[in-house]
Amino acid sequence: MARQSISFTKPNDEWLRSQVDREEYSSKSELVNDLIRQARKQQVQIDWIRTKLEKSEKSGFTKYTKEQILKQSKSLLNG
């Protein structure tokens, strides 16, 4: 695993420390890695939505109902 040295603002450092102190995570590194994983997953979802929106804008009207669109979106977001 790559080792990095990073600096945090005081409020962010205090928040990280509080999460470790509450035993939500065993270390700041574990927490930061988890936050990065969450951000990466969120970015995949954002990219998927952006692609769908761009495709939709180019294709005009959809044949799907709003219920079908919502169901498909939820299933993709929930993995």
PyMOL Python script that loads the backbone (N, CA, C, O; Angstrom):
from pymol import cmd

cmd.read_pdbstr("""\
ATOM      1  N   MET A   1       0.841  -1.164   0.000  1.00  0.00           N
ATOM      2  CA  MET A   1       0.000   0.000   0.000  1.00  0.00           C
ATOM      3  C   MET A   1       0.893   1.236   0.000  1.00  0.00           C
ATOM      4  O   MET A   1       1.889   1.295   0.721  1.00  0.00           O
ATOM      5  N   ALA A   2       0.526   2.220  -0.815  1.00  0.00           N
ATOM      6  CA  ALA A   2       1.302   3.452  -0.902  1.00  0.00           C
ATOM      7  C   ALA A   2       1.132   4.268   0.374  1.00  0.00           C
ATOM      8  O   ALA A   2       0.035   4.366   0.923  1.00  0.00           O
ATOM      9  N   ARG A   3       2.208   4.835   0.825  1.00  0.00           N
ATOM     10  CA  ARG A   3       2.179   5.646   2.041  1.00  0.00           C
ATOM     11  C   ARG A   3       2.224   7.116   1.641  1.00  0.00           C
ATOM     12  O   ARG A   3       3.036   7.519   0.809  1.00  0.00           O
ATOM     13  N   GLN A   4       1.348   7.907   2.239  1.00  0.00           N
ATOM     14  CA  GLN A   4       1.238   9.325   1.914  1.00  0.00           C
ATOM     15  C   GLN A   4       1.262  10.147   3.192  1.00  0.00           C
ATOM     16  O   GLN A   4       0.918   9.661   4.270  1.00  0.00           O
ATOM     17  N   SER A   5       1.666  11.369   3.055  1.00  0.00           N
ATOM     18  CA  SER A   5       1.587  12.325   4.161  1.00  0.00           C
ATOM     19  C   SER A   5       0.664  13.439   3.710  1.00  0.00           C
ATOM     20  O   SER A   5       0.923  14.103   2.706  1.00  0.00           O
ATOM     21  N   ILE A   6      -0.421  13.644   4.458  1.00  0.00           N
ATOM     22  CA  ILE A   6      -1.361  14.703   4.097  1.00  0.00           C
ATOM     23  C   ILE A   6      -1.659  15.553   5.328  1.00  0.00           C
ATOM     24  O   ILE A   6      -1.500  15.108   6.465  1.00  0.00           O
ATOM     25  N   SER A   7      -2.092  16.779   5.077  1.00  0.00           N
ATOM     26  CA  SER A   7      -2.442  17.696   6.158  1.00  0.00           C
ATOM     27  C   SER A   7      -3.940  17.946   6.124  1.00  0.00           C
ATOM     28  O   SER A   7      -4.553  17.977   5.058  1.00  0.00           O
ATOM     29  N   PHE A   8      -4.518  18.123   7.302  1.00  0.00           N
ATOM     30  CA  PHE A   8      -5.943  18.399   7.425  1.00  0.00           C
ATOM     31  C   PHE A   8      -6.143  19.727   8.137  1.00  0.00           C
ATOM     32  O   PHE A   8      -5.328  20.132   8.967  1.00  0.00           O
ATOM     33  N   THR A   9      -7.233  20.395   7.803  1.00  0.00           N
ATOM     34  CA  THR A   9      -7.596  21.576   8.571  1.00  0.00           C
ATOM     35  C   THR A   9      -7.975  21.112   9.975  1.00  0.00           C
ATOM     36  O   THR A   9      -8.289  19.939  10.181  1.00  0.00           O
ATOM     37  N   LYS A  10      -7.945  22.014  10.918  1.00  0.00           N
ATOM     38  CA  LYS A  10      -8.248  21.651  12.299  1.00  0.00           C
ATOM     39  C   LYS A  10      -9.636  21.009  12.437  1.00  0.00           C
ATOM     40  O   LYS A  10      -9.754  19.963  13.074  1.00  0.00           O
ATOM     41  N   PRO A  11     -10.696  21.610  11.854  1.00  0.00           N
ATOM     42  CA  PRO A  11     -12.016  20.968  11.991  1.00  0.00           C
ATOM     43  C   PRO A  11     -12.067  19.563  11.381  1.00  0.00           C
ATOM     44  O   PRO A  11     -12.690  18.663  11.945  1.00  0.00           O
ATOM     45  N   ASN A  12     -11.418  19.377  10.241  1.00  0.00           N
ATOM     46  CA  ASN A  12     -11.415  18.050   9.613  1.00  0.00           C
ATOM     47  C   ASN A  12     -10.632  17.053  10.447  1.00  0.00           C
ATOM     48  O   ASN A  12     -11.049  15.905  10.599  1.00  0.00           O
ATOM     49  N   ASP A  13      -9.499  17.482  10.989  1.00  0.00           N
ATOM     50  CA  ASP A  13      -8.705  16.596  11.831  1.00  0.00           C
ATOM     51  C   ASP A  13      -9.479  16.203  13.086  1.00  0.00           C
ATOM     52  O   ASP A  13      -9.446  15.045  13.503  1.00  0.00           O
ATOM     53  N   GLU A  14     -10.166  17.156  13.679  1.00  0.00           N
ATOM     54  CA  GLU A  14     -10.970  16.855  14.874  1.00  0.00           C
ATOM     55  C   GLU A  14     -12.085  15.877  14.547  1.00  0.00           C
ATOM     56  O   GLU A  14     -12.368  14.967  15.326  1.00  0.00           O
ATOM     57  N   TRP A  15     -12.716  16.064  13.399  1.00  0.00           N
ATOM     58  CA  TRP A  15     -13.786  15.143  13.003  1.00  0.00           C
ATOM     59  C   TRP A  15     -13.234  13.739  12.774  1.00  0.00           C
ATOM     60  O   TRP A  15     -13.817  12.754  13.226  1.00  0.00           O
ATOM     61  N   LEU A  16     -12.103  13.654  12.067  1.00  0.00           N
ATOM     62  CA  LEU A  16     -11.476  12.341  11.840  1.00  0.00           C
ATOM     63  C   LEU A  16     -11.148  11.677  13.170  1.00  0.00           C
ATOM     64  O   LEU A  16     -11.436  10.498  13.375  1.00  0.00           O
ATOM     65  N   ARG A  17     -10.546  12.439  14.064  1.00  0.00           N
ATOM     66  CA  ARG A  17     -10.164  11.896  15.370  1.00  0.00           C
ATOM     67  C   ARG A  17     -11.397  11.418  16.138  1.00  0.00           C
ATOM     68  O   ARG A  17     -11.356  10.378  16.795  1.00  0.00           O
ATOM     69  N   SER A  18     -12.490  12.176  16.054  1.00  0.00           N
ATOM     70  CA  SER A  18     -13.709  11.780  16.779  1.00  0.00           C
ATOM     71  C   SER A  18     -14.272  10.462  16.250  1.00  0.00           C
ATOM     72  O   SER A  18     -14.795   9.655  17.018  1.00  0.00           O
ATOM     73  N   GLN A  19     -14.167  10.249  14.950  1.00  0.00           N
ATOM     74  CA  GLN A  19     -14.647   8.989  14.372  1.00  0.00           C
ATOM     75  C   GLN A  19     -13.812   7.814  14.870  1.00  0.00           C
ATOM     76  O   GLN A  19     -14.346   6.744  15.161  1.00  0.00           O
ATOM     77  N   VAL A  20     -12.515   8.015  14.965  1.00  0.00           N
ATOM     78  CA  VAL A  20     -11.623   6.964  15.461  1.00  0.00           C
ATOM     79  C   VAL A  20     -11.867   6.755  16.955  1.00  0.00           C
ATOM     80  O   VAL A  20     -11.908   5.618  17.426  1.00  0.00           O
ATOM     81  N   ASP A  21     -12.031   7.854  17.701  1.00  0.00           N
ATOM     82  CA  ASP A  21     -12.279   7.753  19.146  1.00  0.00           C
ATOM     83  C   ASP A  21     -13.588   7.023  19.446  1.00  0.00           C
ATOM     84  O   ASP A  21     -13.690   6.309  20.444  1.00  0.00           O
ATOM     85  N   ARG A  22     -14.583   7.201  18.587  1.00  0.00           N
ATOM     86  CA  ARG A  22     -15.869   6.507  18.768  1.00  0.00           C
ATOM     87  C   ARG A  22     -15.811   5.071  18.264  1.00  0.00           C
ATOM     88  O   ARG A  22     -16.801   4.340  18.305  1.00  0.00           O
ATOM     89  N   GLU A  23     -14.644   4.688  17.794  1.00  0.00           N
ATOM     90  CA  GLU A  23     -14.388   3.334  17.287  1.00  0.00           C
ATOM     91  C   GLU A  23     -15.223   3.009  16.060  1.00  0.00           C
ATOM     92  O   GLU A  23     -15.552   1.851  15.804  1.00  0.00           O
ATOM     93  N   GLU A  24     -15.565   4.060  15.296  1.00  0.00           N
ATOM     94  CA  GLU A  24     -16.207   3.843  13.999  1.00  0.00           C
ATOM     95  C   GLU A  24     -15.185   3.252  13.032  1.00  0.00           C
ATOM     96  O   GLU A  24     -15.513   2.443  12.164  1.00  0.00           O
ATOM     97  N   TYR A  25     -13.945   3.678  13.208  1.00  0.00           N
ATOM     98  CA  TYR A  25     -12.823   3.215  12.389  1.00  0.00           C
ATOM     99  C   TYR A  25     -11.639   2.981  13.317  1.00  0.00           C
ATOM    100  O   TYR A  25     -11.562   3.558  14.402  1.00  0.00           O
ATOM    101  N   SER A  26     -10.732   2.142  12.885  1.00  0.00           N
ATOM    102  CA  SER A  26      -9.580   1.845  13.734  1.00  0.00           C
ATOM    103  C   SER A  26      -8.461   2.872  13.571  1.00  0.00           C
ATOM    104  O   SER A  26      -7.581   2.966  14.427  1.00  0.00           O
ATOM    105  N   SER A  27      -8.484   3.644  12.480  1.00  0.00           N
ATOM    106  CA  SER A  27      -7.443   4.641  12.258  1.00  0.00           C
ATOM    107  C   SER A  27      -7.952   5.687  11.276  1.00  0.00           C
ATOM    108  O   SER A  27      -8.937   5.476  10.568  1.00  0.00           O
ATOM    109  N   LYS A  28      -7.259   6.815  11.251  1.00  0.00           N
ATOM    110  CA  LYS A  28      -7.592   7.856  10.282  1.00  0.00           C
ATOM    111  C   LYS A  28      -7.395   7.344   8.861  1.00  0.00           C
ATOM    112  O   LYS A  28      -8.165   7.681   7.961  1.00  0.00           O
ATOM    113  N   SER A  29      -6.372   6.537   8.662  1.00  0.00           N
ATOM    114  CA  SER A  29      -6.108   5.999   7.323  1.00  0.00           C
ATOM    115  C   SER A  29      -7.274   5.155   6.827  1.00  0.00           C
ATOM    116  O   SER A  29      -7.675   5.253   5.667  1.00  0.00           O
ATOM    117  N   GLU A  30      -7.810   4.329   7.710  1.00  0.00           N
ATOM    118  CA  GLU A  30      -8.950   3.495   7.331  1.00  0.00           C
ATOM    119  C   GLU A  30     -10.139   4.379   6.958  1.00  0.00           C
ATOM    120  O   GLU A  30     -10.836   4.113   5.979  1.00  0.00           O
ATOM    121  N   LEU A  31     -10.362   5.414   7.731  1.00  0.00           N
ATOM    122  CA  LEU A  31     -11.468   6.329   7.463  1.00  0.00           C
ATOM    123  C   LEU A  31     -11.276   7.068   6.152  1.00  0.00           C
ATOM    124  O   LEU A  31     -12.212   7.162   5.358  1.00  0.00           O
ATOM    125  N   VAL A  32     -10.099   7.588   5.911  1.00  0.00           N
ATOM    126  CA  VAL A  32      -9.828   8.315   4.667  1.00  0.00           C
ATOM    127  C   VAL A  32      -9.996   7.383   3.470  1.00  0.00           C
ATOM    128  O   VAL A  32     -10.572   7.780   2.457  1.00  0.00           O
ATOM    129  N   ASN A  33      -9.503   6.157   3.573  1.00  0.00           N
ATOM    130  CA  ASN A  33      -9.684   5.195   2.482  1.00  0.00           C
ATOM    131  C   ASN A  33     -11.158   4.911   2.236  1.00  0.00           C
ATOM    132  O   ASN A  33     -11.583   4.791   1.088  1.00  0.00           O
ATOM    133  N   ASP A  34     -11.945   4.803   3.311  1.00  0.00           N
ATOM    134  CA  ASP A  34     -13.372   4.558   3.154  1.00  0.00           C
ATOM    135  C   ASP A  34     -14.054   5.751   2.483  1.00  0.00           C
ATOM    136  O   ASP A  34     -14.910   5.568   1.617  1.00  0.00           O
ATOM    137  N   LEU A  35     -13.684   6.962   2.874  1.00  0.00           N
ATOM    138  CA  LEU A  35     -14.253   8.148   2.247  1.00  0.00           C
ATOM    139  C   LEU A  35     -13.909   8.212   0.763  1.00  0.00           C
ATOM    140  O   LEU A  35     -14.743   8.596  -0.057  1.00  0.00           O
ATOM    141  N   ILE A  36     -12.692   7.840   0.423  1.00  0.00           N
ATOM    142  CA  ILE A  36     -12.281   7.833  -0.986  1.00  0.00           C
ATOM    143  C   ILE A  36     -13.069   6.785  -1.762  1.00  0.00           C
ATOM    144  O   ILE A  36     -13.506   7.048  -2.882  1.00  0.00           O
ATOM    145  N   ARG A  37     -13.259   5.597  -1.179  1.00  0.00           N
ATOM    146  CA  ARG A  37     -14.071   4.562  -1.842  1.00  0.00           C
ATOM    147  C   ARG A  37     -15.485   5.061  -2.090  1.00  0.00           C
ATOM    148  O   ARG A  37     -16.045   4.856  -3.167  1.00  0.00           O
ATOM    149  N   GLN A  38     -16.061   5.720  -1.086  1.00  0.00           N
ATOM    150  CA  GLN A  38     -17.412   6.256  -1.239  1.00  0.00           C
ATOM    151  C   GLN A  38     -17.463   7.315  -2.339  1.00  0.00           C
ATOM    152  O   GLN A  38     -18.398   7.338  -3.139  1.00  0.00           O
ATOM    153  N   ALA A  39     -16.464   8.187  -2.377  1.00  0.00           N
ATOM    154  CA  ALA A  39     -16.412   9.234  -3.404  1.00  0.00           C
ATOM    155  C   ALA A  39     -16.267   8.623  -4.794  1.00  0.00           C
ATOM    156  O   ALA A  39     -16.878   9.093  -5.754  1.00  0.00           O
ATOM    157  N   ARG A  40     -15.455   7.571  -4.896  1.00  0.00           N
ATOM    158  CA  ARG A  40     -15.279   6.914  -6.198  1.00  0.00           C
ATOM    159  C   ARG A  40     -16.579   6.273  -6.649  1.00  0.00           C
ATOM    160  O   ARG A  40     -16.942   6.363  -7.822  1.00  0.00           O
ATOM    161  N   LYS A  41     -17.284   5.624  -5.728  1.00  0.00           N
ATOM    162  CA  LYS A  41     -18.561   4.999  -6.068  1.00  0.00           C
ATOM    163  C   LYS A  41     -19.570   6.065  -6.486  1.00  0.00           C
ATOM    164  O   LYS A  41     -20.313   5.884  -7.451  1.00  0.00           O
ATOM    165  N   GLN A  42     -19.589   7.169  -5.757  1.00  0.00           N
ATOM    166  CA  GLN A  42     -20.485   8.262  -6.093  1.00  0.00           C
ATOM    167  C   GLN A  42     -20.156   8.829  -7.474  1.00  0.00           C
ATOM    168  O   GLN A  42     -21.063   9.169  -8.234  1.00  0.00           O
ATOM    169  N   GLN A  43     -18.874   8.932  -7.801  1.00  0.00           N
ATOM    170  CA  GLN A  43     -18.480   9.453  -9.105  1.00  0.00           C
ATOM    171  C   GLN A  43     -18.948   8.534 -10.227  1.00  0.00           C
ATOM    172  O   GLN A  43     -19.354   9.008 -11.288  1.00  0.00           O
ATOM    173  N   VAL A  44     -18.893   7.225 -10.003  1.00  0.00           N
ATOM    174  CA  VAL A  44     -19.399   6.271 -11.000  1.00  0.00           C
ATOM    175  C   VAL A  44     -20.883   6.516 -11.233  1.00  0.00           C
ATOM    176  O   VAL A  44     -21.348   6.505 -12.373  1.00  0.00           O
ATOM    177  N   GLN A  45     -21.626   6.738 -10.152  1.00  0.00           N
ATOM    178  CA  GLN A  45     -23.059   6.993 -10.272  1.00  0.00           C
ATOM    179  C   GLN A  45     -23.322   8.304 -11.007  1.00  0.00           C
ATOM    180  O   GLN A  45     -24.209   8.376 -11.858  1.00  0.00           O
ATOM    181  N   ILE A  46     -22.558   9.332 -10.681  1.00  0.00           N
ATOM    182  CA  ILE A  46     -22.714  10.627 -11.343  1.00  0.00           C
ATOM    183  C   ILE A  46     -22.404  10.501 -12.827  1.00  0.00           C
ATOM    184  O   ILE A  46     -23.125  11.046 -13.663  1.00  0.00           O
ATOM    185  N   ASP A  47     -21.338   9.786 -13.155  1.00  0.00           N
ATOM    186  CA  ASP A  47     -20.973   9.588 -14.560  1.00  0.00           C
ATOM    187  C   ASP A  47     -22.066   8.842 -15.311  1.00  0.00           C
ATOM    188  O   ASP A  47     -22.373   9.174 -16.456  1.00  0.00           O
ATOM    189  N   TRP A  48     -22.659   7.826 -14.664  1.00  0.00           N
ATOM    190  CA  TRP A  48     -23.738   7.051 -15.288  1.00  0.00           C
ATOM    191  C   TRP A  48     -24.931   7.962 -15.569  1.00  0.00           C
ATOM    192  O   TRP A  48     -25.501   7.929 -16.660  1.00  0.00           O
ATOM    193  N   ILE A  49     -25.306   8.778 -14.576  1.00  0.00           N
ATOM    194  CA  ILE A  49     -26.438   9.694 -14.745  1.00  0.00           C
ATOM    195  C   ILE A  49     -26.147  10.715 -15.840  1.00  0.00           C
ATOM    196  O   ILE A  49     -27.007  11.005 -16.671  1.00  0.00           O
ATOM    197  N   ARG A  50     -24.933  11.257 -15.837  1.00  0.00           N
ATOM    198  CA  ARG A  50     -24.556  12.244 -16.850  1.00  0.00           C
ATOM    199  C   ARG A  50     -24.655  11.628 -18.252  1.00  0.00           C
ATOM    200  O   ARG A  50     -25.179  12.254 -19.174  1.00  0.00           O
ATOM    201  N   THR A  51     -24.157  10.418 -18.403  1.00  0.00           N
ATOM    202  CA  THR A  51     -24.217   9.735 -19.697  1.00  0.00           C
ATOM    203  C   THR A  51     -25.656   9.523 -20.128  1.00  0.00           C
ATOM    204  O   THR A  51     -26.004   9.750 -21.286  1.00  0.00           O
ATOM    205  N   LYS A  52     -26.496   9.085 -19.194  1.00  0.00           N
ATOM    206  CA  LYS A  52     -27.911   8.867 -19.515  1.00  0.00           C
ATOM    207  C   LYS A  52     -28.587  10.179 -19.910  1.00  0.00           C
ATOM    208  O   LYS A  52     -29.373  10.221 -20.856  1.00  0.00           O
ATOM    209  N   LEU A  53     -28.277  11.244 -19.180  1.00  0.00           N
ATOM    210  CA  LEU A  53     -28.879  12.539 -19.507  1.00  0.00           C
ATOM    211  C   LEU A  53     -28.444  13.027 -20.882  1.00  0.00           C
ATOM    212  O   LEU A  53     -29.267  13.506 -21.662  1.00  0.00           O
ATOM    213  N   GLU A  54     -27.163  12.907 -21.178  1.00  0.00           N
ATOM    214  CA  GLU A  54     -26.665  13.328 -22.489  1.00  0.00           C
ATOM    215  C   GLU A  54     -27.313  12.521 -23.599  1.00  0.00           C
ATOM    216  O   GLU A  54     -27.719  13.075 -24.621  1.00  0.00           O
ATOM    217  N   LYS A  55     -27.410  11.205 -23.399  1.00  0.00           N
ATOM    218  CA  LYS A  55     -28.036  10.341 -24.397  1.00  0.00           C
ATOM    219  C   LYS A  55     -29.509  10.698 -24.562  1.00  0.00           C
ATOM    220  O   LYS A  55     -30.024  10.736 -25.680  1.00  0.00           O
ATOM    221  N   SER A  56     -30.178  10.958 -23.450  1.00  0.00           N
ATOM    222  CA  SER A  56     -31.599  11.316 -23.501  1.00  0.00           C
ATOM    223  C   SER A  56     -31.820  12.630 -24.221  1.00  0.00           C
ATOM    224  O   SER A  56     -32.744  12.762 -25.023  1.00  0.00           O
ATOM    225  N   GLU A  57     -30.966  13.600 -23.931  1.00  0.00           N
ATOM    226  CA  GLU A  57     -31.109  14.900 -24.587  1.00  0.00           C
ATOM    227  C   GLU A  57     -30.954  14.783 -26.096  1.00  0.00           C
ATOM    228  O   GLU A  57     -31.611  15.501 -26.850  1.00  0.00           O
ATOM    229  N   LYS A  58     -30.099  13.890 -26.530  1.00  0.00           N
ATOM    230  CA  LYS A  58     -29.870  13.708 -27.964  1.00  0.00           C
ATOM    231  C   LYS A  58     -30.974  12.898 -28.638  1.00  0.00           C
ATOM    232  O   LYS A  58     -31.232  13.076 -29.829  1.00  0.00           O
ATOM    233  N   SER A  59     -31.627  12.011 -27.887  1.00  0.00           N
ATOM    234  CA  SER A  59     -32.596  11.105 -28.500  1.00  0.00           C
ATOM    235  C   SER A  59     -34.027  11.624 -28.474  1.00  0.00           C
ATOM    236  O   SER A  59     -34.895  11.077 -29.153  1.00  0.00           O
ATOM    237  N   GLY A  60     -34.282  12.666 -27.703  1.00  0.00           N
ATOM    238  CA  GLY A  60     -35.647  13.187 -27.647  1.00  0.00           C
ATOM    239  C   GLY A  60     -36.446  12.528 -26.547  1.00  0.00           C
ATOM    240  O   GLY A  60     -35.926  12.280 -25.460  1.00  0.00           O
ATOM    241  N   PHE A  61     -37.709  12.241 -26.821  1.00  0.00           N
ATOM    242  CA  PHE A  61     -38.604  11.689 -25.815  1.00  0.00           C
ATOM    243  C   PHE A  61     -38.317  10.219 -25.540  1.00  0.00           C
ATOM    244  O   PHE A  61     -37.810   9.497 -26.398  1.00  0.00           O
ATOM    245  N   THR A  62     -38.651   9.791 -24.326  1.00  0.00           N
ATOM    246  CA  THR A  62     -38.448   8.405 -23.927  1.00  0.00           C
ATOM    247  C   THR A  62     -39.758   7.634 -24.029  1.00  0.00           C
ATOM    248  O   THR A  62     -40.845   8.210 -23.979  1.00  0.00           O
ATOM    249  N   LYS A  63     -39.631   6.343 -24.170  1.00  0.00           N
ATOM    250  CA  LYS A  63     -40.820   5.487 -24.196  1.00  0.00           C
ATOM    251  C   LYS A  63     -41.108   4.921 -22.812  1.00  0.00           C
ATOM    252  O   LYS A  63     -42.141   4.285 -22.601  1.00  0.00           O
ATOM    253  N   TYR A  64     -40.189   5.152 -21.859  1.00  0.00           N
ATOM    254  CA  TYR A  64     -40.366   4.615 -20.515  1.00  0.00           C
ATOM    255  C   TYR A  64     -41.204   5.549 -19.654  1.00  0.00           C
ATOM    256  O   TYR A  64     -41.171   6.769 -19.821  1.00  0.00           O
ATOM    257  N   THR A  65     -41.954   4.958 -18.731  1.00  0.00           N
ATOM    258  CA  THR A  65     -42.726   5.761 -17.785  1.00  0.00           C
ATOM    259  C   THR A  65     -41.784   6.234 -16.670  1.00  0.00           C
ATOM    260  O   THR A  65     -40.687   5.702 -16.499  1.00  0.00           O
ATOM    261  N   LYS A  66     -42.232   7.237 -15.922  1.00  0.00           N
ATOM    262  CA  LYS A  66     -41.394   7.719 -14.834  1.00  0.00           C
ATOM    263  C   LYS A  66     -41.162   6.632 -13.789  1.00  0.00           C
ATOM    264  O   LYS A  66     -40.112   6.606 -13.147  1.00  0.00           O
ATOM    265  N   GLU A  67     -42.131   5.735 -13.611  1.00  0.00           N
ATOM    266  CA  GLU A  67     -41.972   4.625 -12.668  1.00  0.00           C
ATOM    267  C   GLU A  67     -40.884   3.664 -13.143  1.00  0.00           C
ATOM    268  O   GLU A  67     -40.081   3.189 -12.341  1.00  0.00           O
ATOM    269  N   GLN A  68     -40.857   3.380 -14.437  1.00  0.00           N
ATOM    270  CA  GLN A  68     -39.831   2.495 -14.989  1.00  0.00           C
ATOM    271  C   GLN A  68     -38.438   3.122 -14.863  1.00  0.00           C
ATOM    272  O   GLN A  68     -37.468   2.442 -14.528  1.00  0.00           O
ATOM    273  N   ILE A  69     -38.357   4.406 -15.132  1.00  0.00           N
ATOM    274  CA  ILE A  69     -37.070   5.109 -15.023  1.00  0.00           C
ATOM    275  C   ILE A  69     -36.589   5.097 -13.578  1.00  0.00           C
ATOM    276  O   ILE A  69     -35.414   4.835 -13.319  1.00  0.00           O
ATOM    277  N   LEU A  70     -37.482   5.377 -12.638  1.00  0.00           N
ATOM    278  CA  LEU A  70     -37.127   5.380 -11.224  1.00  0.00           C
ATOM    279  C   LEU A  70     -36.680   3.993 -10.765  1.00  0.00           C
ATOM    280  O   LEU A  70     -35.690   3.862 -10.044  1.00  0.00           O
ATOM    281  N   LYS A  71     -37.401   2.972 -11.178  1.00  0.00           N
ATOM    282  CA  LYS A  71     -37.052   1.595 -10.794  1.00  0.00           C
ATOM    283  C   LYS A  71     -35.665   1.220 -11.321  1.00  0.00           C
ATOM    284  O   LYS A  71     -34.856   0.651 -10.588  1.00  0.00           O
ATOM    285  N   GLN A  72     -35.392   1.534 -12.574  1.00  0.00           N
ATOM    286  CA  GLN A  72     -34.093   1.222 -13.161  1.00  0.00           C
ATOM    287  C   GLN A  72     -32.975   2.001 -12.462  1.00  0.00           C
ATOM    288  O   GLN A  72     -31.913   1.446 -12.180  1.00  0.00           O
ATOM    289  N   SER A  73     -33.211   3.268 -12.186  1.00  0.00           N
ATOM    290  CA  SER A  73     -32.195   4.096 -11.516  1.00  0.00           C
ATOM    291  C   SER A  73     -31.885   3.546 -10.138  1.00  0.00           C
ATOM    292  O   SER A  73     -30.718   3.436  -9.764  1.00  0.00           O
ATOM    293  N   LYS A  74     -32.922   3.194  -9.371  1.00  0.00           N
ATOM    294  CA  LYS A  74     -32.705   2.661  -8.026  1.00  0.00           C
ATOM    295  C   LYS A  74     -31.944   1.347  -8.070  1.00  0.00           C
ATOM    296  O   LYS A  74     -31.060   1.114  -7.245  1.00  0.00           O
ATOM    297  N   SER A  75     -32.276   0.493  -9.018  1.00  0.00           N
ATOM    298  CA  SER A  75     -31.586  -0.799  -9.087  1.00  0.00           C
ATOM    299  C   SER A  75     -30.103  -0.615  -9.432  1.00  0.00           C
ATOM    300  O   SER A  75     -29.259  -1.355  -8.927  1.00  0.00           O
ATOM    301  N   LEU A  76     -29.784   0.347 -10.272  1.00  0.00           N
ATOM    302  CA  LEU A  76     -28.387   0.601 -10.622  1.00  0.00           C
ATOM    303  C   LEU A  76     -27.633   1.259  -9.468  1.00  0.00           C
ATOM    304  O   LEU A  76     -26.464   0.948  -9.238  1.00  0.00           O
ATOM    305  N   LEU A  77     -28.287   2.158  -8.745  1.00  0.00           N
ATOM    306  CA  LEU A  77     -27.630   2.821  -7.621  1.00  0.00           C
ATOM    307  C   LEU A  77     -27.394   1.859  -6.457  1.00  0.00           C
ATOM    308  O   LEU A  77     -26.413   1.999  -5.727  1.00  0.00           O
ATOM    309  N   ASN A  78     -28.273   0.899  -6.283  1.00  0.00           N
ATOM    310  CA  ASN A  78     -28.154  -0.055  -5.169  1.00  0.00           C
ATOM    311  C   ASN A  78     -27.248  -1.225  -5.517  1.00  0.00           C
ATOM    312  O   ASN A  78     -27.007  -2.101  -4.687  1.00  0.00           O
ATOM    313  N   GLY A  79     -26.753  -1.236  -6.729  1.00  0.00           N
ATOM    314  CA  GLY A  79     -25.805  -2.246  -7.151  1.00  0.00           C
ATOM    315  C   GLY A  79     -26.434  -3.566  -7.360  1.00  0.00           C
ATOM    316  O   GLY A  79     -25.752  -4.525  -7.720  1.00  0.00           O
TER     317      GLY A  79
END
""", "prot")
cmd.dss("prot")
cmd.show_as("cartoon", "prot")
cmd.util.cbc("prot")
cmd.orient("prot")
